[in-house]
Amino acid sequence: MKCNTLRLVLPLAAALAVVACKPAEDPAAIAARQKAAMEQAADEAAKQFDAEYGRHNWELAKAHGDVLIDKYPDSTAAARIKERHADAIGKATEAREQRRLASLWSYGNEPVGKGSQLSASIYSQEPVDTDGRGAKPVRLIFRDHPEWGTSSYLVLEAGDFNCYAGCKVRVKADDAAPKPMAGRRPKTDEAIAMFIEDEKALWKLARDAKVIEIEFPVKAGGTRTAVFEVAALDTTSLPKWPQ
């Protein structure tokens, strides 16, 4: 029994002695191996960034770039994409803003008589208190009616315009000086609406500006101003209007 035990113990001891005598791995070699693995992983992430950047998918490119730079900030790949990643961040921000602005507009196409009524409408950036009882949205509408032609008008949810005998509104586009335009409140109770008579001029301002402000008189006294973020107007929604 003792002999058998010795036969098992002696090879094990010899193996342990060999392991014990084996020199420790060079730390520099370990670091080099880890760096190579990190660079390989970073290169794979960079390929995803390159692909989406090449397709102009800015938000996906930004996302892949974010992951690469966050996980492998010291990699060669991170340094290589740094400038294009910054470009993708800017363009992704622009794309999100463009979608937000586009979503502010609503477009209508309704059958009327033998034709169709087309419209483009947008709510004010902030609600406006038009009657002293709290702020409510103001709506700007451009309309192309098969019988009545083109028109532009404001619609209130409360209060009323002081414009039954005609009035002037002041329209400001971006940083330009305000322009006076003729207004008219139709004698109807169907809607609290006021036409802005020079609809084509107003359309051109909305087409070319980022923001327009419209100051109008109200029955409650004085004037109010509604601000509209018009930058993403789809002019093709009303093809008869100036493009």
N, C-alpha and C positions, 0 to 999 in steps of 0.2 A: 504493500500500500504506500509506504513512504517513497519507494522508487517511482511509482506512478505519479505521485504528487510532485516529485522533483522534476520529472520529465515535463510537466505542465508549467511549473513555475519558472524554470530556467529559461525557456524561450521567451516567456513574457517579460522577464527581467531584462533579457538581452534587447528586446524590442524597445522597452522603456528607456534603456540606456542609450540606444541609438537616437530616439526622439530627444532625450535630454541633451545629447551632444550636438543636435542639429542647430546651427546658428539661427538667431532670430532674423525675420525678414527685414530688409532695409526699409526704414520709414519713408525714405524718398521714393522707393519703388511702390509702396502702398499708396502714397499720395498721387503718384503718376497714374496708377491704375484707376483710382477714384476720379481723378480729373478727366481721364479719357472717357470713363463711363458717363460723367456729367456732360461732357461736350457732345457725346453721341445722343444723349437724351435731348439736349438743347437743340441739336441739329434737326431732330425729328419734329420738335415743336416749331422750329423755324420754317420747316417745309409747309406746315399747315398755314402759318402766317403768310408765307410767300404765295401760296395758292389763292387764298382769299383776297390778298392785296391785288394780285394780278387780275382777279375777276371784278375788282372794284366793290367787293362786299366789305365796305369799310367797318361796319360794326362787328362782323365776325373776325376780320383782320385785327381789329383793336383787341377783341377778346383773347385771341390766340397770342398776340403780342404781350398782353397783360400777364398771362400765365407764364410765358417764357421769361420775361424780365423779372417777375416775382420769384419764380423757382430757381432760375439760373442767372442771377444778375451779373456774375463774373465770367460768363461764358463768352466765347468768340461770337456765337450766334446772336447773343443779346446786343453786343456792340455793333454787329453788322446791321441789325434791323432798327436800331435806335432812331435814326432820322425818319425812316418810313413809318415807324410806329407812331411817332409824333404827328406825322401827316395823317395817318389813319384815325387818330384820336380827333383831330380837327374836323375831318370829313364825316366821321360818325356823329359828332355833335351837330354838324350842319344838317345831316340827314334826319336826325331825330327832330330838330327844330322845324325842318320843312314839312315833315309829317304832321307835327302839331299844328302848324299854320294852315295846312291844307284841310285838316279836320274841322277848322272853324267855319268853313263854308259849307252850305247846303245847296243842292241844285234840284230844281223841279222841272218836270216835263209832263204836263197834264193836257189831255184832250179837251179842246174848247171849240164848239161848233164844228167847222170843217178843217180846223187846224189844231195847233198845239200851243199852249202857253208855256214859255220857258222862263225860268227864274234862277237867280243866284242871290243868296241871302247870307247874312252874317250878323251875329249878336255882338253887342258892345263888349269891349274888354272887361269892363266893370259895370255893374248895375248903376243906374242913375235915379236919384230921388226927384221925380217929376211932379209930385203933388204934395210933398211934405209929410207923407205917411210911410216913408221907407223906400229904399232903392230897389229898382226893378230893371231887368234888361231892356235895352233899346235895340231894335232890329233895323238894319239897312237892307233894302231889297231893290234889285234891278230886275225888271220884268220886260218880256217881249210877248205882247198879246196879239193874236191874229187879227183882231178887229180894232183894238185901241192903240196899237203900236207900242213903242218903247216908253218906259217910264222908270223913274227911280223915286223911292219914298222911304221915309222913316215910319216905324210903327212903335207905339207905346203900349205898355200893359196897364198903365194907370195914369191918371191925370189927363191933360189935353194940351194941344198946341195952341198958342195964341197967334193964329195965322189964318182965320177965316176970311179976312179981307185982303189976304196976301201979306207977305213979310219977307225979310231978308234973313238968310242963314249965313254963317261964316264957316268956310271949309278950309282947313289947314292940312297940307300934305307934308309929312316929315318935317323938315326944318324951314320950309318955304313960308312966306308971308301968307296970312289968311286971305281967302278970296270970297267976296260976297256972291251969293247966288239967290235967285228968287225962289220963295217957297209958297205953297198954297195948300190950305186945309180944305178938303172937299166937305160939303155939307151932307155927311152921312154918319150914321151911328154903327155901321157894320164893323168898322175898325177905327181905332184911334191912329189915323195915318195922316201924313203930310207929304205932299209931292215936292221934290226938288226939281224945279222946272228944266234946268239945263242938264238933263240926264247924261248926255254924251260926254260933256265936260267932266261931270262927276265920275263917270265910268273910267275915263282916261286917267284921272287922279288915282282911282282905286287900282287900276291896271299897273300903274308905274310906281306907286309909292309903297312903302312898308307899313306906314300907319297914317290914317286920316282921322282928323278930329272935326266934328260937326257941332257947331254951337247954334242952338235954336231957342226961340221964345216959347214960354209955357204959360198956360192960363193961371197957374198958381202965382205968377209974378217973376219977372226977370228972365234970365236965360239959363239953359243947362248945356253941358257939353258931353257928347258921347264919343268915345275913342274906339276905333276899329282897327284891328291888325289885319290888313288886307293883302299882305305880301304874296299869298299863295292863291290868288284868284285865278281860276281856270277860265280864261277868256273864251275858249272854244265852247263853253256851255251856252253862250249866247252868240252864235256865229254871225248874226247880222250887225252886232255891235263892233266898234273899232277894235281891231286886233293888234 
